[in-house]
Amino acid sequence: RKMCSKYKLRFVNKVCEAYHTRDRIKADDGSLLKVALFDENNRKITYGPLSSASVQIVVLHGDFNDHGQDYWTSEEFSRYEVCPRPGEEASSVLGGNCILVLADGEACLGDAFFQMTSYCARTGKFKMGVRLASTQEERIQEGVSEPFSVKDCHFAGTCKLELF
């Protein structure tokens, strides 16, 4: 089954191997995590309506696309989304702003953070995904990060407790 999309979202820089809950999500070099939209020739889309589309950051189970396929359907992608436990609100895996607006085909994740550890995931790890926030006529392949773990900030020496 060889299919492809003309356009693909992608994480431009690498995620960290481990995060702590409540810490801001950054790339492994400490910079902001960046996503961008590319065409089939691996060129970034810098003009036209897609270059300023809204994208959504989601959390996936760490075993999504374990076999390294180049293509998957939006249904396959959605099946691996980490859903909050029953009784928790839908935004409980990620906090902060998870909807980004592309500018010249790219956007940075500024203030998002994990609110849940990855121990609840099937593999004990998460992957981040990025998809268009609204449906387009043309299929745009979602972007997927490398796997990583999220630990409870209470076990991190650097976690700051907020006092009310």
N, CA, C and O of each residue as an XYZ file, in Angstrom:
656
protein
N       0.855     -1.180      0.000
C       0.000      0.000      0.000
C       0.892      1.230      0.000
O       1.282      1.723      1.059
N       1.203      1.710     -1.151
C       2.066      2.892     -1.260
C       1.215      4.088     -1.636
O       0.752      4.217     -2.770
N       1.019      4.959     -0.660
C       0.293      6.193     -0.908
C       1.197      7.322     -0.443
O       2.176      7.105      0.270
N       0.851      8.516     -0.858
C       1.630      9.635     -0.359
C       0.778     10.891     -0.369
O      -0.256     10.962     -1.034
N       1.233     11.864      0.375
C       0.595     13.168      0.412
C       1.529     14.150     -0.253
O       2.751     14.016     -0.187
N       0.938     15.138     -0.896
C       1.751     16.173     -1.516
C       2.431     17.033     -0.454
O       3.531     17.543     -0.668
N       1.765     17.192      0.699
C       2.287     18.045      1.766
C       2.437     17.245      3.057
O       1.641     16.352      3.349
N       3.482     17.587      3.828
C       3.722     16.913      5.104
C       4.112     17.937      6.153
O       4.927     18.826      5.906
N       3.518     17.798      7.327
C       3.972     18.562      8.482
C       5.138     17.804      9.102
O       5.212     16.579      9.003
N       6.045     18.531      9.738
C       7.207     17.863     10.317
C       7.718     18.664     11.508
O       7.634     19.891     11.531
N       8.248     17.949     12.496
C       8.994     18.606     13.566
C      10.386     18.881     12.998
O      11.057     17.962     12.529
N      10.818     20.137     13.039
C      12.076     20.532     12.421
C      13.261     20.176     13.312
O      14.304     19.748     12.819
N      13.101     20.353     14.632
C      14.196     20.013     15.544
C      13.775     18.830     16.417
O      12.621     18.402     16.390
N      14.726     18.311     17.189
C      14.482     17.081     17.953
C      13.867     17.370     19.316
O      14.174     18.375     19.956
N      12.992     16.465     19.742
C      12.437     16.555     21.096
C      13.487     16.041     22.086
O      14.431     15.354     21.696
N      13.320     16.375     23.347
C      14.186     15.831     24.400
C      13.840     14.355     24.601
O      12.765     13.904     24.204
N      14.747     13.613     25.212
C      14.453     12.211     25.513
C      13.517     12.088     26.693
O      12.803     11.093     26.820
N      13.511     13.110     27.578
C      12.644     13.076     28.758
C      12.205     14.491     29.122
O      12.964     15.452     28.996
N      10.975     14.587     29.571
C      10.414     15.842     30.060
C       9.849     15.593     31.458
O       9.704     14.447     31.885
N       9.534     16.680     32.163
C       8.817     16.595     33.427
C       7.492     17.327     33.276
O       7.388     18.303     32.533
N       6.486     16.847     33.986
C       5.197     17.533     33.943
C       5.401     18.975     34.400
O       6.237     19.262     35.256
N       4.632     19.853     33.821
C       4.614     21.294     34.111
C       5.804     22.065     33.550
O       5.785     23.296     33.560
N       6.851     21.375     33.055
C       7.955     22.093     32.420
C       7.556     22.452     30.989
O       6.872     21.679     30.318
N       7.980     23.608     30.534
C       7.691     24.023     29.161
C       8.356     23.058     28.176
O       9.504     22.662     28.375
N       7.646     22.686     27.128
C       8.176     21.750     26.133
C       9.158     22.490     25.236
O       8.810     23.487     24.603
N      10.384     21.991     25.190
C      11.423     22.598     24.349
C      12.094     21.511     23.524
O      11.866     20.320     23.737
N      12.923     21.937     22.581
C      13.726     21.000     21.794
C      14.929     20.549     22.621
O      15.217     21.124     23.671
N      15.626     19.525     22.147
C      16.740     18.971     22.927
C      17.909     19.948     23.070
O      18.751     19.766     23.950
N      17.977     20.972     22.231
C      19.045     21.967     22.364
C      18.610     23.180     23.190
O      19.344     24.163     23.292
N      17.405     23.106     23.781
C      16.910     24.189     24.625
C      16.120     25.255     23.890
O      15.523     26.129     24.519
N      16.109     25.193     22.553
C      15.343     26.168     21.773
C      13.870     25.760     21.732
O      13.506     24.677     22.191
N      13.034     26.630     21.183
C      11.621     26.294     21.033
C      11.463     25.175     20.010
O      12.174     25.144     19.005
N      10.535     24.259     20.264
C      10.256     23.176     19.328
C       9.541     23.764     18.120
O       8.544     24.470     18.272
N      10.043     23.478     16.922
C       9.516     24.089     15.701
C       8.874     23.036     14.797
O       9.398     21.933     14.639
N       7.729     23.397     14.206
C       7.078     22.557     13.198
C       7.018     23.351     11.893
O       6.987     24.582     11.904
N       7.001     22.632     10.773
C       6.928     23.308      9.477
C       6.209     22.399      8.488
O       6.104     21.189      8.691
N       5.713     23.014      7.409
C       5.000     22.310      6.347
C       5.900     22.225      5.124
O       6.449     23.230      4.671
N       6.044     21.015      4.595
C       6.916     20.775      3.446
C       6.127     20.158      2.301
O       5.086     19.537      2.515
N       6.643     20.338      1.057
C       6.032     19.682     -0.102
C       6.751     18.371     -0.395
O       7.672     17.987      0.326
N       6.330     17.686     -1.454
C       6.898     16.362     -1.755
C       8.363     16.428     -2.170
O       9.045     15.404     -2.182
N       8.858     17.621     -2.511
C      10.272     17.799     -2.853
C      11.092     18.286     -1.661
O      12.230     18.730     -1.812
N      10.489     18.195     -0.466
C      11.162     18.563      0.774
C      11.461     20.059      0.865
O      12.401     20.471      1.545
N      10.654     20.867      0.175
C      10.780     22.321      0.268
C       9.706     22.848      1.210
O       8.551     22.427      1.156
N      10.110     23.780      2.078
C       9.153     24.372      3.007
C       8.170     25.247      2.231
O       8.556     25.993      1.331
N       6.887     25.138      2.600
C       5.831     25.944      1.972
C       5.832     27.317      2.644
O       5.446     27.437      3.807
N       6.260     28.346      1.925
C       6.403     29.669      2.528
C       5.381     30.684      2.014
O       5.366     31.825      2.475
N       4.534     30.291      1.074
C       3.519     31.221      0.561
C       2.258     30.439      0.243
O       2.278     29.210      0.175
N       1.151     31.166      0.046
C      -0.138     30.523     -0.228
C      -0.891     30.273      1.070
O      -0.343     30.453      2.158
N      -2.157     29.854      0.954
C      -3.000     29.692      2.147
C      -2.480     28.656      3.146
O      -2.676     28.824      4.350
N      -1.830     27.602      2.685
C      -1.332     26.582      3.619
C      -0.172     27.093      4.464
O       0.058     26.582      5.561
N       0.565     28.090      3.977
C       1.729     28.601      4.719
C       1.323     29.350      5.985
O       2.167     29.649      6.830
N       0.013     29.655      6.117
C      -0.473     30.340      7.325
C      -1.619     29.569      7.984
O      -2.454     30.147      8.680
N      -1.642     28.265      7.754
C      -2.703     27.421      8.324
C      -2.500     27.258      9.829
O      -1.396     27.444     10.341
N      -3.578     26.909     10.530
C      -3.490     26.585     11.960
C      -3.222     25.096     12.109
O      -3.821     24.274     11.416
N      -2.312     24.755     13.025
C      -1.978     23.358     13.300
C      -2.184     23.080     14.775
O      -2.144     23.986     15.608
N      -2.405     21.812     15.085
C      -2.655     21.397     16.463
C      -1.596     20.397     16.894
O      -1.268     19.465     16.159
N      -1.062     20.602     18.101
C      -0.113     19.657     18.688
C      -0.914     18.662     19.526
O      -1.736     19.061     20.351
N      -0.674     17.367     19.313
C      -1.359     16.320     20.071
C      -0.313     15.351     20.622
O       0.851     15.386     20.222
N      -0.737     14.494     21.534
C       0.157     13.491     22.111
C      -0.288     12.116     21.624
O      -1.471     11.777     21.655
N       0.686     11.337     21.176
C       0.435      9.994     20.640
C       1.106      8.951     21.539
O       2.067      9.249     22.248
N       0.586      7.736     21.493
C       1.262      6.624     22.153
C       2.612      6.410     21.466
O       2.736      6.594     20.255
N       3.617      6.023     22.246
C       4.975      5.895     21.736
C       5.177      4.820     20.691
O       6.211      4.793     20.025
N       4.198      3.926     20.534
C       4.351      2.864     19.530
C       3.731      3.236     18.185
O       3.660      2.391     17.292
N       3.279      4.488     18.018
C       2.761      4.892     16.705
C       3.884      4.844     15.671
O       4.987      5.327     15.925
N       3.603      4.264     14.513
C       4.530      4.174     13.386
C       5.868      3.555     13.784
O       6.933      4.020     13.376
N       5.789      2.500     14.585
C       6.989      1.772     15.004
C       7.794      1.214     13.837
O       9.006      1.030     13.947
N       7.123      0.946     12.719
C       7.802      0.333     11.583
C       8.351      1.366     10.606
O       8.920      1.005      9.576
N       8.181      2.661     10.925
C       8.791      3.714     10.119
C       8.191      3.909      8.739
O       8.906      4.259      7.800
N       6.880      3.688      8.599
C       6.250      3.912      7.299
C       6.324      5.396      6.925
O       6.395      6.267      7.792
N       6.305      5.658      5.631
C       6.302      7.040      5.146
C       4.898      7.619      5.103
O       4.727      8.835      5.027
N       3.890      6.749      5.151
C       2.514      7.230      5.007
C       1.597      6.506      5.981
O       1.786      5.323      6.266
N       0.609      7.222      6.484
C      -0.467      6.647      7.289
C      -1.708      7.474      7.031
O      -1.617      8.602      6.547
N      -2.853      6.929      7.348
C      -4.109      7.667      7.161
C      -4.383      8.527      8.391
O      -3.814      8.297      9.458
N      -5.250      9.511      8.235
C      -5.605     10.354      9.383
C      -6.318      9.526     10.444
O      -6.228      9.837     11.632
N      -7.029      8.471     10.030
C      -7.700      7.581     10.994
C      -6.675      6.815     11.814
O      -6.828      6.682     13.028
N      -5.627      6.307     11.162
C      -4.566      5.600     11.892
C      -3.901      6.540     12.895
O      -3.643      6.157     14.036
N      -3.628      7.757     12.468
C      -3.019      8.757     13.346
C      -3.908      9.007     14.568
O      -3.424      9.007     15.700
N      -5.194      9.217     14.341
C      -6.135      9.527     15.426
C      -6.281      8.378     16.413
O      -6.481      8.607     17.605
N      -6.183      7.134     15.925
C      -6.315      5.969     16.807
C      -5.214      5.908     17.859
O      -5.410      5.308     18.916
N      -4.069      6.511     17.594
C      -2.943      6.468     18.520
C      -2.883      7.678     19.443
O      -1.982      7.776     20.276
N      -3.835      8.601     19.302
C      -3.851      9.760     20.187
C      -4.087      9.320     21.624
O      -4.929      8.461     21.889
N      -3.346      9.909     22.540
C      -3.528      9.604     23.957
C      -4.744     10.391     24.434
O      -4.767     11.621     24.384
N      -5.747      9.661     24.894
C      -6.963     10.299     25.396
C      -6.892     10.330     26.908
O      -6.368      9.406     27.530
N      -7.415     11.385     27.499
C      -7.409     11.438     28.960
C      -8.248     10.317     29.555
O      -9.137      9.770     28.903
N      -7.952      9.994     30.783
C      -8.729      8.960     31.465
C     -10.174      9.419     31.615
O     -10.431     10.623     31.656
N     -11.122      8.488     31.696
C     -12.526      8.868     31.852
C     -12.707      9.797     33.050
O     -12.148      9.572     34.123
N     -13.496     10.839     32.842
C     -13.761     11.793     33.904
C     -12.816     12.978     33.906
O     -13.047     13.949     34.627
N     -11.738     12.918     33.100
C     -10.820     14.045     33.012
C     -11.150     14.840     31.763
O     -11.658     14.294     30.784
N     -10.859     16.135     31.800
C     -11.195     16.949     30.639
C     -10.252     16.642     29.481
O      -9.138     16.157     29.680
N     -10.716     16.931     28.279
C     -10.010     16.537     27.059
C      -8.611     17.132     26.950
O      -7.750     16.563     26.279
N      -8.377     18.250     27.590
C      -7.068     18.889     27.440
C      -6.092     18.457     28.524
O      -5.094     19.142     28.747
N      -6.344     17.351     29.200
C      -5.539     17.046     30.378
C      -4.147     16.487     30.074
O      -3.298     16.491     30.966
N      -3.874     16.008     28.863
C      -2.534     15.505     28.570
C      -1.574     16.675     28.378
O      -0.476     16.677     28.934
N      -1.984     17.664     27.594
C      -1.184     18.856     27.344
C      -1.865     20.066     27.951
O      -3.093     20.158     27.950
N      -1.085     20.983     28.461
C      -1.600     22.264     28.915
C      -0.954     23.366     28.095
O       0.012     23.123     27.373
N      -1.483     24.575     28.203
C      -0.934     25.690     27.437
C      -1.553     25.765     26.057
O      -2.599     25.169     25.799
N      -0.904     26.501     25.175
C      -1.450     26.719     23.828
C      -0.955     25.633     22.879
O       0.232     25.566     22.562
N      -1.880     24.782     22.428
C      -1.520     23.671     21.544
C      -1.975     23.898     20.110
O      -1.782     23.037     19.252
N      -2.585     25.064     19.843
C      -2.951     25.437     18.474
C      -1.967     26.518     18.038
O      -1.864     27.566     18.677
N      -1.250     26.264     16.958
C      -0.257     27.192     16.450
C      -0.675     27.667     15.066
O      -1.296     26.920     14.311
N      -0.338     28.898     14.737
C      -0.603     29.430     13.402
C       0.727     29.523     12.672
O       1.652     30.198     13.124
N       0.811     28.833     11.532
C       2.040     28.872     10.749
C       2.254     30.283     10.201
O       1.301     30.951      9.800
N       3.490     30.723     10.188
C       3.890     31.964      9.537
C       5.018     31.589      8.588
O       6.049     31.070      9.017
N       4.828     31.849      7.306
C       5.789     31.412      6.284
C       6.058     29.916      6.394
O       7.180     29.459      6.178
N       5.012     29.156      6.733
C       5.111     27.706      6.742
C       5.665     27.076      7.998
O       5.845     25.859      8.042
N       5.948     27.879      9.040
C       6.482     27.284     10.256
C       5.938     27.979     11.496
O       5.444     29.105     11.437
N       6.042     27.273     12.624
C       5.589     27.829     13.904
C       6.371     27.169     15.026
O       6.873     26.055     14.879
N       6.470     27.874     16.153
C       7.170     27.354     17.328
C       6.177     27.104     18.450
O       5.230     27.865     18.647
N       6.408     26.048     19.163
C       5.597     25.698     20.326
C       6.127     26.524     21.492
O       7.227     26.281     21.988
N       5.325     27.514     21.929
C       5.835     28.476     22.893
C       5.595     28.149     24.347
O       6.527     28.181     25.150
N       4.350     27.832     24.706
C       4.070     27.711     26.147
C       3.306     26.444     26.510
O       2.565     26.431     27.493
N       3.475     25.385     25.735
C       2.784     24.131     26.055
C       3.598     23.324     27.062
O       4.821     23.450     27.132
N       2.908     22.498     27.838
C       3.566     21.648     28.827
C       2.727     20.398     29.025
O       1.538     20.378     28.710
N       3.358     19.355     29.551
C       2.655     18.106     29.824
C       2.020     18.177     31.202
O       2.623     18.666     32.158
N       0.802     17.684     31.287
C       0.105     17.624     32.567
C      -0.031     16.191     33.062
O      -0.567     15.949     34.143
N       0.457     15.240     32.265
C       0.299     13.826     32.584
C       1.609     13.113     32.269
O       2.272     13.442     31.285
N       1.984     12.151     33.089
C       3.201     11.381     32.827
C       2.938     10.357     31.732
O       1.791     10.032     31.427
N       4.026      9.854     31.145
C       3.885      8.875     30.063
C       3.736      7.451     30.578
O       3.636      6.521     29.778
N       3.718      7.256     31.903
C       3.560      5.880     32.403
C       2.205      5.298     32.000
O       2.038      4.078     31.971
N       1.234      6.168     31.688
C      -0.091      5.688     31.280
C      -0.112      5.242     29.816
O      -1.084      4.627     29.378
N       0.942      5.542     29.056
C       0.985      5.140     27.643
C       1.322      3.655     27.542
O       1.939      3.086     28.443
N       0.915      3.040     26.449
C       1.125      1.594     26.270
C       2.591      1.195     26.392
O       2.901      0.129     26.924
N       3.488      2.038     25.906
C       4.916      1.696     25.916
C       5.677      2.445     26.997
O       6.891      2.282     27.122
N       4.984      3.263     27.777
C       5.661      4.091     28.764
C       6.284      5.341     28.149
O       6.955      6.118     28.829
N       6.049      5.518     26.853
C       6.593      6.694     26.157
C       5.491      7.331     25.323
O       4.520      6.683     24.932
N       5.671      8.613     25.066
C       4.794      9.374     24.182
C       5.570      9.742     22.917
O       6.797      9.655     22.871
N       4.827     10.151     21.900
C       5.361     10.893     20.757
C       4.466     12.114     20.609
O       3.285     12.059     20.953
N       5.002     13.196     20.111
C       4.163     14.349     19.791
C       3.776     14.267     18.335
O       4.552     13.828     17.486
N       2.554     14.701     18.062
C       2.082     14.762     16.693
C       1.640     16.175     16.377
O       1.268     16.932     17.273
N       1.682     16.528     15.108
C       1.171     17.828     14.665
C       0.296     17.563     13.437
O       0.688     16.850     12.514
N      -0.888     18.152     13.454
C      -1.820     17.990     12.338
C      -2.505     19.323     12.082
O      -2.469     20.230     12.914
N      -3.126     19.425     10.918
C      -3.888     20.637     10.639
C      -5.034     20.738     11.622
O      -5.660     19.732     11.953
N      -5.316     21.949     12.095
C      -6.392     22.147     13.062
C      -7.759     22.062     12.396
O      -8.751     21.768     13.064
N      -7.827     22.313     11.092
C      -9.098     22.188     10.370
C      -8.872     21.357      9.116
O      -7.768     21.324      8.571
N      -9.912     20.694      8.671
C      -9.801     19.796      7.527
C      -9.631     20.593      6.229
O     -10.303     21.602      6.014
N      -8.733     20.129      5.382
C      -8.520     20.719      4.057
C      -8.989     19.728      3.011
O      -9.116     18.534      3.285
N      -9.244     20.223      1.818
C      -9.611     19.312      0.725
C      -8.485     18.334      0.448
O      -8.718     17.143      0.244
N      -7.270     18.843      0.441
C      -6.113     18.002      0.153
C      -5.556     17.430      1.453
O      -5.433     18.148      2.446
N      -5.225     16.158      1.450
C      -4.672     15.499      2.638
C      -3.272     16.034      2.929
O      -2.418     16.104      2.045
N      -3.064     16.403      4.167
C      -1.742     16.852      4.607
C      -1.273     15.892      5.689
O      -1.905     15.743      6.735
N      -0.162     15.252      5.411
C       0.382     14.238      6.316
C       0.770     14.861      7.654
O       1.430     15.899      7.701
N       0.357     14.221      8.724
C       0.710     14.680     10.059
C       2.197     14.467     10.323
O       2.823     13.582      9.739
N       2.748     15.281     11.201
C       4.142     15.129     11.614
C       4.206     14.385     12.940
O       3.297     14.506     13.761
N       5.264     13.622     13.156
C       5.414     12.823     14.379
C       6.847     12.953     14.882
O       7.802     12.896     14.106
N       6.978     13.129     16.186
C       8.302     13.249     16.805
C       8.874     11.868     17.120
O       8.225     10.842     16.912
N      10.081     11.872     17.619
C      10.685     10.666     18.188
C      10.015     10.388     19.531
O       9.401     11.291     20.100
N      10.114      9.158     20.057
C       9.514      8.864     21.364
C      10.289      9.504     22.512
O      11.492      9.740     22.403
N       9.600      9.779     23.598
C      10.208     10.376     24.782
C       9.366      9.999     25.989
O       8.239      9.524     25.849
N       9.921     10.212     27.174
C       9.166      9.931     28.394
C       8.829     11.244     29.093
O       9.499     12.259     28.903
N       7.774     11.198     29.907
C       7.391     12.343     30.737
C       7.278     11.833     32.162
O       6.495     10.930     32.459
N       8.080     12.433     33.043
C       8.089     12.031     34.450
C       7.368     13.080     35.279
O       7.195     14.222     34.855
N       6.957     12.674     36.452
C       6.267     13.587     37.363
C       7.251     14.618     37.879
O       8.351     14.264     38.303
N       6.875     15.883     37.850
C       7.796     16.944     38.279
C       8.118     16.857     39.766
O       9.118     17.426     40.203
N       7.306     16.166     40.554
C       7.583     16.056     41.988
C       8.864     15.265     42.256
O       9.439     15.348     43.341
N       9.308     14.492     41.247
C      10.527     13.713     41.404
C      11.727     14.410     40.783
O      12.837     13.879     40.790
N      11.498     15.603     40.247
C      12.596     16.357     39.665
C      13.097     17.366     40.685
O      12.299     18.012     41.364
N      14.376     17.505     40.794
C      14.925     18.440     41.754
C      14.611     19.890     41.423
O      14.725     20.765     42.282
N      14.211     20.149     40.167
C      14.026     21.537     39.737
C      12.571     21.969     39.734
O      12.281     23.116     39.394
N      11.654     21.098     40.097
C      10.234     21.455     40.019
C       9.892     22.518     41.069
O      10.215     22.383     42.249
N       9.247     23.549     40.610
C       8.824     24.614     41.529
C       7.357     24.411     41.852
O       6.522     24.355     40.950
N       7.043     24.302     43.112
C       5.648     24.145     43.512
C       4.997     25.517     43.597
O       5.566     26.457     44.152
N       3.808     25.615     43.045
C       3.098     26.889     43.098
C       2.277     26.933     44.385
O       1.521     26.006     44.675
N       2.423     27.985     45.136
C       1.652     28.168     46.369
C       0.581     29.191     46.116
O       0.846     30.251     45.548
N      -0.626     28.886     46.532
C      -1.734     29.800     46.278
C      -2.051     30.593     47.529
O      -2.960     31.423     47.520
